[in-house]
Amino acid sequence: MTPALALVSPAQLAGYGVTAPDAVVLTLLQHRGMLQFALGAAIVWAGFDRRVRVPILLGATITKGTGVLLTLIRPEVLAASAGNVGLWFDLVCLVVLPAVAVTTLARGRQDRAR
């Protein structure tokens, strides 16, 4: 949520250890915040509309997986993120999101078979 809050209050980035970002870093982090906001809204939508659930959950899995992978391959980022709740949240999501997508696909097949 921190990057999304940075859209209106750049000081929120201090939670990431970013206290005085230059214009490019600020722009990129605020853009990331908007993308996270849009992804969160899409996930909420997927909770209500089964037709869009699988592509949205797979998109969320890919984006979260990329973030985790980039964190894991950069030792300095991993060290800084070790106690970060967000990293653990993303790891849990990498199990839950594809599981829900697979369950949705399986239920859809069962419904069509009836």
N, C-alpha and C positions, 0 to 999 in steps of 0.2 A: 504494500500500500504506500510505502514511503515515496517511490518515484511518482506515483499518481498525485500524492499530496504536494510534491515538488512543483507541479504545474502551477499551483497558486501560492506556494510558499517554499521557495528554494532552500530556505534554512533547514527544511526537513531532511535534506541530504546529509546533514551532519551525522545522522544515524548510520550512514554508510561509511563514515569517516571522510566525507567530502565536505570540507569547510569553506573553501574559497575556490570553487570551480571557475575555470575560464569559460568564455562564452560557448565554445564548442562542446566542452564536457557538460555544461549546464543544459544546452540544447539537446544533446544526445540522451541525457538522463531524463529530461522532461518528456522527450519523445517516447522513451522506454515506458515511462509512467502512463502515457496515453495508450500505448499498446497493451500494457497490463490491465488497464481499466477496461478496454474493449474486450480483451480475452475473458476477464471476469464477468462482464455483462453477457458474453456469449455462453459461458458456462451456466449462468443462471437461466438463460433462455433454453439451453439444452435440458435443464431440469424439468421444464414444462412442455417441451415439444420433442417427442421421441424421434421425429423425422430428421432433426438436425443433430441429434445427440452424438452419433458416431463420428462424423467429420469434425465436430467441435472438440470432442474429447481426444481424438487423435492429434488434432492441431495443438491442443494444450499439452499433450504428452511430448510431442516433438519439441515445442518451444521450451518446456521445462527441462526436458532431457538435454537439450543443447546447453542451457544455462548450467546444469549440474556438470556436464562433461567439461565445459570451459573452466569451471571452478576446480575440478579434479586434476586437470592437466597443468594447472598453474599453481605450483607449491605455495607461492606467497599469497595467492587468493584463498587457497584452501586453509592455510594457517589462520588467515584473518577471519574466515567463515566458520571455523571449527565449532564455536559456541553459538553460532547464528541459528535462531529458530527457523528462519526462512529456508535455509539449506535442508534442514530436517523435514520441513513441510513439503518441499519439492520432492524429496526422496519418497515420502509417503505417497504423494500424488502420482509418482511414476509407477506405483503399484496399483493404486485405486482407479485412476482414470482409464487405463487400458482394460482393467477388469470389468468396469462398468460398460465400456464399449463392447467387449466380447459378450457380456451378458445380454446387452441390448440386441446384438446381432442374433444370438441364439434364440431369444424370445420372438424376434421377428420371423425367423425361420419356422418356429413352432406354430405361430399364428397363421402363416401362409400355408402350412401343411394341413391345417384343419379345414 
